C-alpha cells in the first residue's frame, strides 16, 4: 500500500498504567486501510515524524488504536503527551512496514513481544482470530513486573475464548501465586531463557518478534537450534538493525536471510524500545 498523509480526529486518550496510555483516532474509513503489523507516523513538526505500531487490525470504520509509553525525560515523549491531550486533530502518515501477517499461511504462530511491542501483536492477533480462530497460537509477553502487562485482561480474555491460544507471561519480578490459569502461564527471567526452558521444537511455525534488537536477536539465537525457519521469522528489527548472518554460526538453517521487516519497529525505536 502507498503511504498516505491524513488528518485524524483524536477521540480518546486513556491511561492504561502510569507509564502507558492508549490513544484512539478516527479518519476516513476508505483511507485508513493497513495490513496487520504495520505502523503509522505522527507529525510533531515539519521535521519530526514519530512512528508507532497500529494496535488494531483494519476494521473498515476508520478507527486506529495506539499504545504509547510515556518517558517524561524524553522530549519527543513529552511533546506527544501534550499533543494528545490538547489537540483535537493530528497529522498522520500511514501505512508503513513490511513485517505483516502472512494471510495465506496456516502454520502455527509463535508471537513474542517485549513491553509495548504488545501493540503490534494485538493487531496481528485480531486479524488471526477473525480469519481462523482455530489456528494454534502461542503469545509470549515479557515485561519487568506485573503492572507492565497493561492489557493483561485482554490476553486472558483471548485465552478463555480461544482454545488454541496460550498466553505466556514473562517477568523479571516474581508473579504472585494464582496468576496462572487455563492456558495462562507464568515465567520468571529473561524472555530468551524462558523460551529455552519451555520450547522443544518451533519448526513449522511462523514467528513474529517485537522488541529491541538485543531482545529479538537473543530470542532468535535461542530458537534457531529448535528448528526456526529463517523464511518464516518476521521482525521490524531486520529493517533498521539487520544482522548478517541472521542465525548464529552453526545454528538453524546456515544463516540464511529473514523475510519480513520494518513494521512497527521504527515507532518504538524513536520513543521507547518497541512501543506499539
C-alpha positions as CSV (number, residue, x, y, z in Angstrom):
1,X,0.0,0.0,0.0
2,X,1.2,3.5,-0.8
3,X,1.7,5.7,2.3
4,X,-0.9,8.5,2.7
5,X,-0.8,11.7,4.8
6,X,-4.1,12.2,6.6
7,X,-5.8,14.2,9.3
8,X,-7.2,12.2,12.2
9,X,-9.6,13.1,15.0
10,X,-8.4,12.3,18.5
11,X,-11.4,10.6,20.0
12,X,-9.9,9.4,23.4
13,X,-6.7,9.4,25.4
14,X,-6.8,6.8,28.2
15,X,-4.1,5.9,30.8
16,X,-3.6,2.2,31.0
17,X,-0.8,2.4,33.6
18,X,1.2,5.3,34.9
19,X,3.6,4.8,32.0
20,X,1.4,3.7,29.1
21,X,-1.6,5.4,27.5
22,X,-3.9,4.4,24.7
23,X,-5.0,6.8,22.0
24,X,-7.9,6.3,19.7
25,X,-8.0,8.1,16.4
26,X,-10.6,8.3,13.7
27,X,-10.1,9.1,10.0
28,X,-11.8,8.5,6.7
29,X,-12.6,4.8,6.6
30,X,-11.6,4.3,3.0
31,X,-8.1,5.9,3.6
32,X,-7.2,4.1,6.8
33,X,-6.6,0.6,5.3
34,X,-3.4,-1.1,6.6
35,X,-2.1,-4.7,6.9
36,X,-1.9,-6.3,10.3
37,X,1.5,-5.5,11.8
38,X,2.1,-2.2,10.1
39,X,2.8,1.2,11.7
40,X,2.0,4.9,11.2
41,X,3.9,8.1,11.8
42,X,2.6,11.0,13.8
43,X,3.7,14.5,12.9
44,X,5.2,16.5,15.7
45,X,6.5,19.3,13.4
46,X,7.7,19.7,9.8
47,X,10.9,17.8,10.6
48,X,9.8,15.3,13.1
49,X,7.6,12.2,12.4
50,X,7.3,9.6,15.2
51,X,6.3,6.1,14.3
52,X,4.0,3.8,16.3
53,X,2.6,0.4,15.7
54,X,-1.1,0.3,14.8
55,X,-2.6,-1.7,17.6
56,X,-5.7,-3.0,15.8
57,X,-6.5,-4.9,12.6
58,X,-8.2,-2.9,9.9
59,X,-11.9,-2.7,10.8
60,X,-13.2,-0.7,7.9
61,X,-14.5,2.0,10.2
62,X,-11.7,4.5,10.1
63,X,-10.5,3.7,13.6
64,X,-6.9,3.5,14.8
65,X,-5.6,2.5,18.2
66,X,-2.1,3.3,19.5
67,X,-0.3,2.3,22.7
68,X,2.3,4.9,23.7
69,X,4.8,4.6,26.5
70,X,5.4,7.9,28.3
71,X,9.0,8.7,29.1
72,X,9.0,12.1,30.9
73,X,12.7,12.5,30.4
74,X,12.5,12.2,26.6
75,X,11.5,15.4,24.8
76,X,9.6,13.7,22.0
77,X,7.6,11.7,24.5
78,X,6.6,14.8,26.5
79,X,5.6,16.6,23.3
80,X,3.5,13.6,22.2
81,X,1.7,13.5,25.5
82,X,0.9,17.3,25.3
83,X,-0.3,16.9,21.7
84,X,-2.6,14.1,22.6
85,X,-4.1,16.0,25.5
86,X,-4.6,19.3,23.8
87,X,-5.1,18.8,20.1
88,X,-8.4,17.7,18.5
89,X,-6.7,16.6,15.3
90,X,-3.3,15.0,14.3
91,X,-1.5,14.7,11.0
92,X,-0.6,11.1,10.4
93,X,1.3,9.2,7.6
94,X,0.4,5.6,7.0
95,X,0.8,2.7,6.5
96,X,4.5,1.7,6.8
97,X,6.3,-1.5,7.3
98,X,6.7,-4.9,5.8
99,X,6.5,-7.0,8.9
100,X,2.9,-8.1,8.3
101,X,0.8,-11.2,8.7
102,X,1.1,-13.8,6.1
103,X,-2.5,-14.2,5.3
104,X,-2.1,-17.3,3.3
105,X,-0.2,-19.3,5.9
106,X,-1.8,-21.9,8.1
107,X,1.3,-22.6,10.1
108,X,1.1,-22.4,13.9
109,X,2.1,-19.0,15.3
110,X,4.7,-18.0,17.9
111,X,4.4,-14.3,18.8
112,X,6.9,-12.8,21.1
113,X,6.8,-9.2,22.4
114,X,8.5,-7.0,25.0
115,X,6.7,-4.1,26.7
116,X,4.5,-2.1,24.3
117,X,5.6,-4.4,21.5
118,X,2.2,-5.9,22.6
119,X,0.6,-3.3,20.3
120,X,1.9,-4.9,17.1
121,X,1.0,-8.3,18.3
122,X,-2.6,-7.2,19.2
123,X,-3.1,-6.0,15.6
124,X,-1.7,-9.3,14.3
125,X,-3.9,-11.4,16.7
126,X,-7.1,-9.6,15.9
127,X,-6.6,-10.4,12.2
128,X,-5.7,-14.0,13.0
129,X,-8.8,-14.6,15.2
130,X,-11.0,-13.0,12.5
131,X,-9.6,-15.3,9.8
132,X,-9.1,-18.6,11.6
133,X,-9.8,-18.8,15.3
134,X,-8.7,-22.4,15.4
135,X,-5.1,-21.7,14.4
136,X,-2.7,-22.7,17.2
137,X,-1.1,-19.5,18.7
138,X,1.5,-19.1,21.5
139,X,1.8,-15.5,22.7
140,X,4.8,-14.6,24.9
141,X,4.9,-11.2,26.5
142,X,7.9,-10.0,28.5
143,X,7.9,-7.1,31.0
144,X,9.6,-6.1,34.2
145,X,6.7,-6.6,36.6
146,X,3.0,-7.4,36.5
147,X,1.7,-3.9,36.3
148,X,3.5,-3.6,33.0
149,X,1.1,-6.0,31.5
150,X,-1.1,-3.0,30.7
151,X,-3.8,-5.1,28.9
152,X,-3.4,-8.3,30.8
153,X,-7.2,-8.7,30.9
154,X,-7.3,-8.8,27.1
155,X,-4.7,-11.5,26.9
156,X,-6.6,-13.5,29.5
157,X,-9.8,-13.0,27.6
158,X,-8.2,-14.4,24.5
159,X,-7.0,-17.5,26.5
160,X,-10.5,-18.0,27.7
161,X,-12.2,-17.6,24.3
162,X,-9.8,-19.4,22.0
163,X,-8.9,-23.0,23.0
164,X,-5.8,-23.0,20.7
165,X,-4.4,-19.8,22.2
166,X,-1.9,-19.7,25.1
167,X,-0.6,-16.7,26.9
168,X,2.9,-16.9,28.4
169,X,3.7,-14.0,30.8
170,X,7.4,-13.4,31.4
171,X,8.6,-11.1,34.2
172,X,11.8,-10.1,35.9
173,X,10.0,-9.8,39.2
174,X,8.1,-12.8,40.6
175,X,4.4,-13.1,39.9
176,X,2.1,-13.9,42.9
177,X,0.6,-17.3,43.4
178,X,-2.6,-17.8,41.5
179,X,-1.5,-15.8,38.4
180,X,-1.7,-18.9,36.2
181,X,-5.0,-20.2,34.9
182,X,-6.1,-22.3,32.0
183,X,-3.9,-21.5,29.0
184,X,-2.2,-18.7,31.0
185,X,1.4,-19.5,32.2
186,X,3.9,-17.6,34.2
187,X,7.7,-17.5,33.7
188,X,10.4,-15.5,35.5
189,X,13.6,-14.3,34.0
190,X,14.7,-13.2,30.6
191,X,12.5,-13.9,27.6
192,X,15.1,-15.9,25.7
193,X,15.8,-18.0,28.8
194,X,12.1,-18.7,29.3
195,X,11.8,-19.8,25.7
196,X,14.8,-22.1,26.0
197,X,13.3,-23.7,29.1
198,X,9.9,-24.2,27.7
199,X,10.1,-25.0,24.0
200,X,11.4,-28.0,22.2
201,X,10.6,-27.5,18.5
202,X,9.5,-24.5,16.6
203,X,9.9,-26.0,13.1
204,X,6.8,-25.4,11.0
205,X,5.9,-22.2,12.9
206,X,5.6,-18.6,11.7
207,X,7.4,-16.5,14.3
208,X,6.9,-12.8,14.9
209,X,9.0,-10.7,17.3
210,X,8.6,-7.2,18.6
211,X,11.2,-5.6,20.8
212,X,14.7,-4.1,20.9
213,X,17.4,-5.6,18.6
214,X,19.1,-7.2,21.6
215,X,15.9,-8.9,22.7
216,X,14.9,-10.0,19.2
217,X,18.3,-11.5,18.3
218,X,18.7,-13.2,21.7
219,X,15.3,-14.9,21.0
220,X,16.4,-15.9,17.5
221,X,19.7,-17.3,18.9
222,X,17.6,-19.4,21.3
223,X,15.1,-20.6,18.7
224,X,17.5,-21.3,15.8
225,X,18.6,-24.7,17.2
226,X,14.9,-25.6,17.8
227,X,14.1,-25.6,14.1
228,X,13.4,-21.9,13.5
229,X,12.9,-21.4,9.7
230,X,14.6,-18.2,8.5
231,X,12.0,-17.9,5.8
232,X,9.2,-17.7,8.4
233,X,10.6,-15.3,11.0
234,X,9.5,-11.7,11.0
235,X,10.5,-8.5,12.9
236,X,10.9,-4.8,12.3
237,X,14.4,-5.1,13.7
238,X,15.5,-6.8,10.5
239,X,14.9,-3.5,8.7
240,X,16.6,-1.0,11.0
241,X,19.2,-3.1,12.7
242,X,20.0,-6.0,10.4
243,X,22.3,-8.8,11.4
244,X,24.3,-10.9,8.9
245,X,24.1,-13.8,9.3
246,X,20.7,-13.8,10.9
247,X,21.3,-17.1,12.7
248,X,24.3,-17.7,15.0
249,X,27.1,-19.8,13.4
250,X,26.2,-23.4,13.2
251,X,22.6,-22.9,14.3
252,X,19.4,-23.5,12.3
253,X,19.5,-23.0,8.5
254,X,23.0,-21.7,7.9
255,X,22.4,-18.1,8.5
256,X,20.0,-17.5,5.6
257,X,18.3,-14.2,5.4
258,X,14.9,-13.5,7.0
259,X,11.7,-12.4,5.5
260,X,9.6,-9.6,6.8
261,X,11.0,-6.3,8.1
262,X,10.2,-2.8,9.0
263,X,6.9,-2.6,10.6
264,X,6.3,-1.0,13.9
265,X,9.8,-1.0,14.9
266,X,10.5,2.4,13.8
267,X,7.9,3.6,16.3
268,X,9.4,2.0,19.3
269,X,12.9,2.8,18.3
270,X,12.1,6.5,18.5
271,X,10.1,6.7,21.6
272,X,10.6,3.6,23.6
273,X,12.3,0.4,22.6
274,X,9.4,-1.0,20.7
275,X,6.3,0.8,21.6
276,X,3.2,-0.3,20.0
